[in-house]
Structures are given as structure tokens and as C-alpha cells.
Amino acid sequence: MKLATIILSVLLSCILSKSIYSQEWIRVYGDDISAYPHSIIETYDKGYLYGGTIVQGQIPKYGWIFKTDINGEMLWNKKFGEYGDVTGILDIKQTIDNGYILSGSTKKLDPYYDPFVMKLNYCGEKEWCKILHLPYNMDFGTRVVQLPNGNYIALLTYFSYNFGERIWLMCFDEAGEILWKKVYAQEDPFIDSDDGDDLLITSDSSILITGKCYYPDFSDTNTYIIRPLLIKTDFEGEEKWTTVWGKDTQFYGHVFTSIEDNKGDIFSVGQHISQNPGGYFPCLIKTSVEGEEIFFSNFPDSVQIGNAKTIAWFADSTFAIGTGWKATNGEIHYAVIKIDTLGNIIKTNEIEIALYTYNSSLTTFDNKVLIMSSAEQNGNFDIYAFKFNQELEYDTIYTQPFVYDSLCPYPIVSDTILLDCEVVGLEEERKVVERPQLTIIPNPAKDKIRVILPEHITNHSLKARFRMCLNPLICISITSLQPRESFPAMISPIM
């Protein structure tokens, strides 16, 4: 029976992965299934471990991880949860003991998502698991890292019934017991709709949260614009500084992930929403180790709309960035760009595949860069991986032998890990929140609107502010109003 399971696992691996070019490092995973990627790491044996989600249509069904060799050929894979659990793996890291720590979200307990954190040993077997449950509240487990002392830090989104408490860190010990949880971005009353997207352990023994928020221009404090948000804490979760990038310089945009240089300065990639010249540019922003803004740089220049989602170092202190854009002539480009630390483009490798988005990247032990993405073909999403050398040429196949999963005393088989986890809830009682309804006059609106509030508005930490979004980039905020007071609001687009 065990031999049959191993044979079936090998056959499944052959089906799920394929090489497009025999001598170029491009890999596709999924084939007859549909999956999104979220995270990738290089493991102790120089293989790669991917974390993602198997979907039906665009609805998550199972969490999914899979291990490959150094050439990207699949060795084994594991699904998480049962079909109705609606589970996704959003992050994965190698641990000090060469096991793995995972974070993700699941609907196992109710129709809304709950974060979960799971520890696997080096054989891919579950050691412990915690589901962080708030009944009927949509919460996500976004990122997870391990500290040098062995504790784990998870980045959670919305883990509260208070609408103003959105970015959380939760600390677990090595056995999975919760040590503390703390919420951030609470001191500045103008920070609104904040989200944390990424975690980084920095060289000054700190934790960096990369995210975004809405923040007003002080000439118009009722209009909130999206901006990068960086938060640094110590290992106990105490906040060192919070930077809303561009709040004094009218920089509009957002970033997704960050890395640091040997001085501790921070480089983040994302999108700059520019008014002069107009456009949505892929961009790089640089922030000092103390949270001070240094500069930003757009790349390339002739863009209608674009974005940058991944960044990784080369040994020559240049970056490989996964990006895509629509040029001013209407052409669409997907590329990996090599730039220097000032944002100057050194080299571009355009990818002739209509990619959905970039998700994660890493620098390998031998100074190559591996970037993970996804693409849709006939309604099916496949996971793509591209590996480049320092010249942005596709890496070639390694012919020397490598031994994989050597710490596990027996072959790792592909199977399903159930979410039979310990359930952890909030210590406080649930707060019942009345969701306010607005009356907008006139409807449909033109350049001016009048907003009439309901009898009662939930009062939260943002001082009874009510926010109405005109689109994903711009919101109108209404503050300090009395019940039934009407308010004339100007609709002023950012471009």
C-alpha cells in the first residue's frame, strides 16, 4: 500500500509540473488544476517550497504547498483542509529546526475567514496548529516569521470587532502558545483603512510591517488618498516608529513588500499614482532605518498604469523586480527589471506570457533570483516560476546530484493535512456593530453630493469618522457629525 502511494505521488508530481523550455528555467505548476501562488522559499537542501491555494473558478478550496528540487521538478505536495473549509496558504517560512511555519485563512468554522498558523516538521507533518476565531468576523493570516529566539510572529488583518483595529501582530512560542497580541496605527487619528501586507525581520533586531493606508492632504482633510504605510517594532511588539509615506509631500500610491540594505535602509516596491505626469507607475521608495523618507523612483517612464510586486537582491547591490505595465501606446508588458539602488534601469527581460500578477521572489544561495507568478489560460490559473542569473538570463539546468529532505528518515508522500486545530478566540466579548446606511442626494451624483447620516453611527477609535470610497484609490471621510446632519462633500478625483 505504501509503495502504491509513493508511485501515485510521483505520477501526480509529473502531471502537476512541467518545463516549458528544456534549457531555460521556466516552470509551470497546476496543469489540470487551478491554483494561485502566495509564497516561495529556498529550503535547507537547495530545493524550493511553494505555498498557495487551489481554487475553483476564483474561489479558494484548499491550501497547497509543494516541494521541488533545484531544477523546479516537483518532489511532493500537500493539501490543507477539506473541500468545504475554503482554505488558503498565504505564507510559509523555514524554521530554525528546518521545519516549516505556515499562515493562512480558512472558513472551516463559519462563513467568514479566520487566520490560522501551523507548524510542520521537516517531514511535512503537522506539529501544532491554531485557528484564531472571531465568530462572523472576516480576518486573515497574512504573513509569519520566526525570531532568532525561536518565537513566531504572525501578521493578522482585521482581528477585532473594532473597525479601526486592522493591523495586528501575534506572538507564539515554539510550542504554539500565544505570548502576546498587539494592534498598530492607533496613535495618528488620520490613519484610516490601514492594511499590513508583509513582514521583515531587520538587522537592527526589529520587525518591519509593510502596508498601506488612506491619509488626507491637509488642505482637504475630508478626502483620503491611498499611501504607503511602514511600521517598525521591537521583538516584543513595541512600536518604534510609524511612517505614512508622502503625507507631507503628497505622494500617492501603495507598496507591497520591502527589503533592507547593509545599512538598514528600507527599499519597498509598489505603485506611484502621479498627477504630473499623470499615470500609475511601478515605483521604488527608499526609507531610512529610522523611518525617514529618502526618495522614490518610477520605472519605466512611459506608462499609463503599472505595478511592481516583488523585489530581491543580487550580490552586486542591484535589485530584480517583478513588474508589469501598460505603456502610453497601449502595449502591455510583463517583465523582470534589474535596477540600481537609485531606481535606474540596468536591464529588462520581458516575459512573453500574459501574467496575472507576481507574488513572491527570493535570492538563491548561488546569487540567482527566483520569481513566482500566475497566469490564466482558458479559465484555469497556473503557477509560474522563473529563475534568472545576474544578467537576467534564464538559469540553466543543474546536472550535479543533490539530496533532498535528508533530515526526514523516510520518503515524504503527498497527502492532505486536516485543519483539526486548536481554536483560540478573543478574551473580550463580541461587540455588536450596527452598520450605518447613507442617503446620498442627488442620486445619481455629479460633481457635488449631499450625504445624510442615519440616526446612529458606530463610534470607534477614529473619532466617529465615516468613510465613503468613490473608487479603490480615493475616499471621502466625514467626521464629528451629529445624527441626521447633512454634509456637502466635493468629489475631487486625484488625477
Buried (B, 14 or more C-beta within 10 A) or exposed (E): EEEEEBEEBBEBBEEBBBBEEEEBBBBBBBBEBBBBBBBBBBBEBBBBBBBBBBBEEEEBBBBBBBBBBBBBBBBBBBBBBBEEBBBBBBBBBBBEBBBBBBBBBBBBBEEBBBBBBBBBBBBBBBBBBBBBBBEEBBBBBBBBBBBEEEBBBBBBBBBBBBBBBBBBBBBBEBEBEBEEBBBBBBEEEBBBBBBBBBBBBBEEEBBBBBBBBBBBBEEEEBBBBBBBBBBBBEBEBEBBBBBBBBBEEEBBBBBBBBBBBEEEBBBBBBBBBBEEEEBBBBBBBBBEBEBEBEEBBBBBEEBBBBBBBBBBBBEEEBBBBBBBBBBEEEEEBBBBBBBBBEBEBBBBBEBEBEBBBBBBBBBBEEEBBBBBBBBEEEEBBBBBBBBBBBEBEBBBBEEEEEEBBEEBEEBBBBEEBEBEBEEBEBEEEEEEEEEEEEEEEEEEBEEEBBBEBBEEBBEBBBEBBBBBEBEEBBBBBBBEBEEEEEBEBEEEEBE
